[in-house]
């Protein structure tokens, strides 16, 4: 009898926690609420270079229920994408202690009629410690930071796109 009462109390407690979380507006991360007219998108990237952001952005859009390169609907064009690395700090012997990485992306969104509805330039920056004795580890860290910046930029683009108000016919 006592065991049944403990299970019942645990179920009540779990239900109460769920109700409190839903009442405060909590949502799981990664799921954007996309309006139906925005669910078809053509993604265009610069032809002269291989975009590092494009596969990350494509996966994120598709994971949120957007049909990419559907040939209809809205158009998202990555106008430019630029990565850079510069020395952030120098040590006592004029050795590089830190590098600053940045990725800058310029994009435009057009509605189905070809009218621009959003144009932005986004920037992501990271700094990391550089150790010339551990060149391989520093290179791996740099590559990982670029991946994280691409994910950050893709998330920002998705949030901006999801917040568009589609024109009503």
matplotlib code that plots the C-alpha trace (Angstrom):
import matplotlib.pyplot as plt

x = [0.0, 2.8, 4.6, 1.5, 1.2, 4.8, 4.3, 1.2, 3.0, 5.9, 3.4, 1.6, 5.0, 6.1, 2.8, 3.1, 6.6, 5.5, 2.6, 4.9, 7.4, 4.7, 3.0, 6.3, 6.7, 9.5, 10.3, 12.9, 15.8, 16.2, 12.6, 11.5, 7.8, 7.8, 4.8, 3.4, 4.4, 8.0, 8.3, 9.6, 12.9, 15.5, 19.0, 21.7, 25.4, 28.3, 29.4, 33.1, 33.8, 32.6, 30.5, 31.3, 28.0, 25.7, 25.6, 25.1, 22.4, 20.7, 20.6, 19.2, 16.5, 15.4, 15.4, 12.9, 10.5, 11.7, 11.9, 15.2, 15.6, 12.0, 12.2, 9.3, 8.6, 11.2, 14.8, 17.7, 20.9, 24.3, 25.9, 29.3, 31.0, 34.4, 36.6, 39.6, 42.3, 44.4, 46.8, 45.0, 47.8, 51.6, 53.8, 57.0, 59.2, 56.8, 55.4, 51.7, 49.7, 46.2, 44.4, 41.1, 38.9, 35.9, 33.3, 31.2, 28.2, 26.1, 22.7, 19.4, 15.9, 13.4, 9.7, 8.2, 7.7, 11.4, 11.1, 13.8, 12.3, 15.5, 19.1, 21.7, 25.4, 26.2, 29.5, 30.7, 34.0, 36.1, 39.5, 41.7, 45.1, 47.8, 50.8, 53.4, 54.6, 51.2, 50.5, 48.3, 46.1, 45.8, 44.8, 42.1, 40.9, 40.7, 38.7, 36.3, 35.8, 35.0, 32.4, 30.8, 30.7, 29.0, 26.4, 25.9, 25.4, 23.1, 20.9, 20.9, 19.8, 17.1, 15.7, 15.7, 13.9, 11.4, 10.4, 9.5, 5.9, 4.7, 2.6, -1.0, -2.5]
y = [0.0, 2.4, 1.6, 2.4, 5.8, 6.6, 6.0, 8.1, 10.9, 10.7, 10.8, 13.9, 15.6, 14.9, 16.2, 19.4, 20.0, 19.5, 21.9, 24.6, 24.3, 24.6, 27.5, 29.6, 29.3, 26.8, 25.3, 22.8, 24.4, 23.8, 23.8, 27.0, 27.9, 28.5, 30.0, 27.8, 30.2, 30.1, 26.3, 26.3, 27.9, 28.1, 28.4, 30.0, 30.3, 32.0, 29.9, 31.1, 29.4, 26.4, 27.6, 26.2, 27.6, 26.1, 22.4, 23.5, 25.9, 23.4, 20.7, 23.2, 24.4, 20.9, 19.9, 22.7, 21.5, 23.8, 22.2, 23.6, 24.1, 23.4, 25.7, 27.9, 30.1, 32.3, 32.7, 32.9, 34.0, 33.9, 36.9, 36.6, 34.5, 35.5, 33.9, 35.6, 35.0, 37.6, 37.8, 38.9, 39.1, 38.8, 37.4, 38.9, 37.5, 38.8, 35.3, 34.9, 33.9, 34.2, 34.3, 35.9, 34.0, 35.6, 34.6, 37.2, 36.4, 38.7, 37.4, 38.5, 36.9, 37.6, 36.8, 34.7, 37.8, 38.7, 41.6, 41.8, 41.3, 40.9, 41.7, 41.4, 41.0, 38.7, 38.3, 35.5, 35.8, 33.6, 33.9, 30.9, 30.4, 29.4, 27.2, 26.7, 23.6, 22.0, 23.0, 20.1, 20.7, 24.4, 23.6, 21.2, 23.8, 26.4, 24.0, 23.2, 27.0, 27.6, 24.8, 26.4, 29.8, 28.3, 26.7, 30.0, 31.9, 29.3, 29.5, 33.3, 33.1, 30.6, 32.8, 35.9, 33.9, 32.3, 35.8, 37.1, 38.0, 36.5, 38.8, 37.8, 37.5]
z = [0.0, 0.9, -2.4, -4.4, -2.5, -3.3, -7.0, -7.0, -5.2, -7.7, -10.6, -9.1, -8.6, -12.2, -13.5, -11.5, -12.7, -16.3, -15.8, -14.3, -17.1, -19.8, -17.9, -17.9, -21.7, -21.7, -25.1, -26.1, -28.1, -31.8, -32.9, -34.6, -35.3, -39.1, -40.9, -43.7, -46.6, -45.3, -45.4, -49.0, -49.6, -52.4, -51.0, -53.2, -52.3, -54.0, -57.0, -56.9, -53.6, -51.6, -48.7, -45.3, -43.9, -46.5, -45.4, -41.7, -42.7, -45.0, -42.3, -39.7, -42.1, -43.1, -39.4, -38.8, -41.5, -44.3, -47.8, -49.2, -52.9, -53.5, -56.5, -55.2, -52.3, -50.6, -51.7, -49.3, -51.0, -49.2, -50.9, -49.3, -46.6, -45.3, -42.7, -41.1, -38.5, -36.9, -34.0, -30.9, -28.4, -28.5, -25.8, -24.3, -27.1, -29.8, -30.1, -30.8, -27.7, -29.1, -32.4, -33.1, -35.6, -37.3, -39.9, -41.6, -43.7, -45.8, -47.0, -48.4, -48.3, -51.1, -51.2, -54.0, -56.1, -55.8, -53.4, -50.7, -47.3, -45.2, -45.7, -43.0, -42.3, -39.4, -37.6, -35.3, -33.4, -31.2, -29.6, -28.7, -27.0, -29.5, -28.5, -31.2, -29.4, -29.9, -33.5, -34.3, -31.3, -32.1, -35.7, -34.4, -32.0, -34.8, -37.0, -34.1, -33.5, -37.1, -37.0, -33.9, -35.5, -38.6, -36.3, -34.5, -37.8, -39.1, -36.0, -36.3, -39.9, -39.1, -36.2, -38.5, -41.3, -38.9, -37.6, -41.1, -41.5, -44.8, -46.9, -47.0, -50.6]

ax = plt.figure().add_subplot(projection="3d")
ax.plot(x, y, z, "-o")
ax.set_aspect("equal")
plt.show()
